[in-house]
Structure formats: structure tokens, C-alpha cells
């Protein structure tokens, strides 16, 4: 059980520190100058997800495959008696891989929606000033996903990452599934 | 305990009376209608008993109004107690219905608002809620208003007293299941005690080691540790078993509790029957009401809405559908009209049908109204169904004045609205002069069903048990053949065969393995679905697939398994359709060599017949081998795989019956269907053919190329 891999324990320590620090710091900085981000990998590529746009992150949740017309739809997962459809983020971003994603993030809003990705790198707080090209303009090229799912980049140690906009990903799923988008907008900070 | 019961009683003295009175009123309402339709002595006796019980109970809780009316009700019936066939004059019958309604109104009012603490329940509701018109209605508007009232009453009714009406048997089952689950806790408690003991032992051992009296090299210490390990292992297994059992029991509890939320469709039949009765009385037409499918269970909300809409439908059927007596006699119909309501579960949908044997929709009048309303360009002919659809699309009912057509339109508007609200569909089948059927299909949100749990290619799914006809074990060869040909010979018929793994789009194992064919029937079609194994039967609550999860039509709904994970529930209609389609595709593709069509063996001693049959078959695209005798036929049959045998009966040597029987007896050949072709046409010969195991029997005298090919298409692998 001891550190088979030092990097994991380091990361755990770092996460723990981040977590503790988040309590130590005054609340104002959350909303004003910082963004809580999950740094993830989907289909081998690095991305970031705004924590505020999600309502939970879960590892190794069993997903019951559902045969149907959408390859991006991995299947159904159970959450406290509710049945939640789970989509493969890499496939939604147009670079599907064969490997089955291990993690899933529950998208905020209704109806319930899970988005699966392969690896969770960590949880970081980024200064708003580190977000570049926020709410990506049209005509931008690099790495924009289908339906404008990627909105902006965040500069982080180890390189910049495109930010996956969960409401946009949800809108894409709604379009794929032929489901009318709910009129009430997501809380999008 | 005593105290709390006492306080409940003082706070709400009517609590138990409400339950009892509600039940009695239901029984009285149904009884009165029974009496109206089929006057029998025991119905009178039964009604007297109910009314008397109600009177007594109402007096105890000082519900004088109810007691008085129950008494009056008795008074009407007493003179008829000893009649072998009670003959109540119409006015007495109306009086019974009136009293029934009043009692029902009072009882409903008791349940509607929860009486506030320390304040006596209002003795007289401000405005008694009427469930049906008190008097024969004279205008359409009046009737419609009465139906609105009835709907309101029913809504209040459902909101207030559904839990009280849960069938006692269901509650008993639930209590049993809870009891069973509780009893499974005992082993866990024992396990807890054992765990404490082991914990103490470990601590003692640790203490001895700490003070140095024992070292790990000590033989007794090693023995202790080994023993502890063994006991811990055993305890772990016991706990796992116990938890498994508790889980299973809790699952059962949950299934039953969810089932309690559902109410049987039959609970709306009395109201429908009453609406038919009242309309029939008002119209002066004798009408019989029939209902079936009372046991189909669904959510109370859904049933309420449908009940409201169907009140209009059945009423419409009487008022606008059923003809006056004279016309019926002239049309050669029974004097008494029939309105039949049928409820059926179809997959995760419920189907409500209301059929009458009246005149059907008046298409000419419909067309006139539609043209007047500008819904239809003059001279345009939308066809009969097109006209009927106009009724469903609304607009017809907006015609000025209450006309025959508009009246029907209003009723259909309500049904259409309900269908829309519930995400369902409504359709009308019109049979001019013969009657009409209004069909409403609505999706069920929660659905209690029995499922057959099956496994295929590592996936566990559930099949609706009520669609399963039987299960047939298949050897590895049979699985391979059935899969390759998309057909399975079963009980002298060839069924489309669909491996479930294929339907679920999961790769099947490459090794041919034995399996099970589940024979399913839906939409009057039967197919076989191949699975790896059966894993039991369970009661489950199926829910619709979530939004954002479009699925293949073979998936009907989803349930939650013991671990909280979704499990797919297959849709029988979808499976049948897919198996049928795959099977057809397999045949259609045969020429394209993906699945080569298997050859046919023709056995006949007559050269002419052999050649004739060969030319027919070859021109239909089959490959044909010929044999001139039964013996030669058997030899060929064993040397090559055929899709079908076509054999004559009268041949030198072994005859056709024997040929068929021998191939049936040979495990290698038994699955190949055989058709007997003979000039013998007697029933006895057909019977012998069937006994020998022939799949079809074609008489040469009436030899019909198409008929033969139809048989072959049905049968060939």
C-alpha cells in the first residue's frame, strides 16, 4: 500500500493541500478572480472542465452499454436510483479512441447527463487572468470541437489546455439525441 | 402506544370510516349497475348487506346524512328481496342511482379536506360533489358539464384516498417481504458478535506480543494467528452471504412497494359503466357495457386522466354510435347495443380501446362540417380515413351549435388532449354501419412486470416474461446453424432466429457454444431469440429510458439491479420485428452469397413430378437435388446439408411417411423441415403426415405453385 508510485502520492498530497487551502482562503476569491478547474484527459488529449458546470465526478462507475444510433453514447449508469446516460467526451470532441473511459463527470442541469473521460489529472484553481481567448470566437481554429464545445484555453503549469464548456457539450448531446434543449440556461460563470 | 392510538382517534374519528365507507360505496356502485344490467336475487341481497353495513358504520361516527340515505336505499330494495328475478321499475332504479350518488358524494367529501384539529368534520359539504348527472341530461352542454364535474370529483378522489385503496393483498405481500428482509438481519447481528470476539482475541494476542511473552516464532502464536485468519475468512463469507440475502430481500421489498403505486385499470370500469348506463337511459337505448383487462396496472395519475377522457368516449359511443332500436332491427343487429372497453399492456405502452357496434362515424356529415369550417377544400376527397383524422385534429367541434358531428368532435378533443399530455397516440377505426373503435395508446412511466433474466455475450438483460412462449435448449451445432441461417426449426415450423448478442450489437464469442432459444410472441408473430443462458425470473419495475438516450428498438425500458446499476429490459415487439427483418435480409441476401441459400431435396418416384417440382423451385431461385426413392432420399439427406425436403408419399420401398419419420429420428437431420406432396387428400393422411413430423402437406390434385412456394419460403433454412 506504500507509495508504489511516488507521483500518485505527490499528487494526492497536492490535491489535499489544494483542498485544505481552499478552506483557508477567503471565499471572495472563488468567484472573482479564480476558476475551479478539473484537468482531465479525454482520448489522450489534455482538457480542462469548469467545476462549477458539473455536479460530481465519479471513477469506475459501471456503465451498461445501450445499443443505439449514437456511437458517442456509451450507455447508462445508475446514480441513487436514477438512470443517467453517459457520453464519451473524446467521441463528442471528434477524436474517439477504443479505450473505455474510466471517469465520468455529471453535467450540471437537466435532464441528467454524464460525460466520460479517460484520466483525471487533477483539480486546480486558475486565475481568471490565465484564461485566454475566453468564450472562443468563431473563426478560431486550434482544437475547437464540434458545435463549439471548446471555449477558451487555460494556461497551466505543463502547458495550456482547451476548456470544455459543459453547457455547450450538453447542447451538442441534446442535438445528437434529438432532444429539445431546456430553455433555462445553465449557470455559466 | 395506547396513548398515540387514542390521540389519533380523537383527532380524526373518521379515519377508519373513510376507508370502510369508500369500499362500501365502490361495492354499492358496482352492485347497482349489476342490478340494472342483470337483475338477480343475490345482487339485491348483496346490496342490502352493503347498505346495512354502511348505515351501521355511519351511525357510529354520526354521519347521519349517509346513514339516512343508506336506510332509504335499503327501503327501496327490501320489497324485492324475495323475488327470484328482481324487477325494479325504472323510477326505483333511478332512485337507487340517485341515493348511490348522494352517498358517494358525502363519502368523497369526507376524504377531500383533512379535517383540522379540534374541529368537527363538516357535516354537510357546501356543495356535494356529483360524480354523475343526477337527472337525465337534456342538452349536450349539461352532459358535458356533468362530465367535467365527474372528472373533478375523480381527481379529488384520487389525490385523497389512493393509499387507502391499495389492495390489501398487495400490502400483505409487501409486509411479508419486509418481514423476510428483517429476518435476514439476524445473521449479520451474529456476525457482529463473532467479529467482537475475534477482535478481543487479536488484542490479547497483540498484548502478549507487546510485553514480549510471545514472539512470532512462538508455535502457539502461529497457531493462534492461523486460527484467527481462518475464523475471519469464514466470518467474511458468512457476512457476504447475509448481505447478499438482505439485498435480495430489499430488492423484493422495493419492487413490491413500487408496485403499490400502481392501480389496476379495472378501477375506472365502474365509472365508465355508469356513464354508459346514464347515457343509454337518457337516449332510451338498451346498451350493454363490456370491459376487459381490469388487471393491467399503471400509475394513478395516468389512469385518472384516461378515465376522464374515456368517459367522453364511451358516452359518445352510446349517444352518437349506437342506433335507435328501430334502426338496429332494420339493420339486422341485436336490439341491445354493445360498448366494450378493453385495456391491454403492450410492451411499455398501455392500450385502451373502446369499440361499439353502432353506425360508425357519419362520413358525409363529417365532410359537410369540415367543408363548412374550411377544414377541407370543397371537392377534395381525403378518403374515409382522412375524414376521420379530421376529427382527431380538432376543429370539427368548433361548429356552431350542438350538432351530431360537433358532439362527437368535443369528445375526441378531450381524448386528443389527454393523448398529447401523456405523450400517447389516439386513432379511430371506423366501420361504417358496423361501429367504430377509438384506440388510445399511452406510454407507461412505471411498469411492474415479470422478467426472464437472460445472458448473452457477457451481457445480462431482461425479457418481458409475458411474451415468452417457451425456451428450447440448443446444442452448439444447432446454435451455429440457427445463427448462420437466421432460422430455427421449432415444432414443425421455422422461426426467424436472432442471436441476442447481435441485437445488442455486442460481439459474440467465436467458439460455437450451446445456448437457449427463447421463443417470443408479439404482434401475432413468433420468433426465436438466441441467448447463452437463462438466469432466472424476477419481478421488476421497468422505467422508460432516460432522455438523451436514444436506443435501438429492441430496448424497451430499463430497471435497476441489486447493485444500483441499470439493466436493460428488452422490448418484445422490437425483438420480433428485428428478428423478422434480419431473417428476411438473410434470405434476400442469399443470392449475394453472404449466406448461401441451402438446397432443397426432392424425393419422388415419378419423373414428371420431379422435373415439374425442380423447374418450379429452380425458377424461384433454389438449388435442387433429386432422389427417385425414399432410400435414395435418405442417402442424399445424409451426404449433404439441405434446407428442406420435399417428398412424395406413395413410392416403392419406404414411403414418404417413413422418409419423414426417419429423418425426424436422426438428430443430424431432424431440424430440416419436410413437406409432403401427395395426391392423397384425406384428413387421415394429413394426420399421419403431421404425426410423422411433416411441416406441411400439399395435395397434388390442388397443386398450386404459389402455395408450394409459400410453404417453402416459410420453412426453408
Interface residues (C-beta under 8 A of the other chain):
Chain A: X62 X64 X65 X66 X67 X68 X69 X70 X73 X75 X76 X77 X78 X80 X81 X82 X83 X84 X85 X111 X112 X113 X173 X174 X177 X178 X179
Chain B: X459 X503 X504 X505 X506 X543 X545 X546 X547 X548 X549 X550 X551 X552 X554 X555 X558 X560 X563 X564 X565 X566 X567 X568
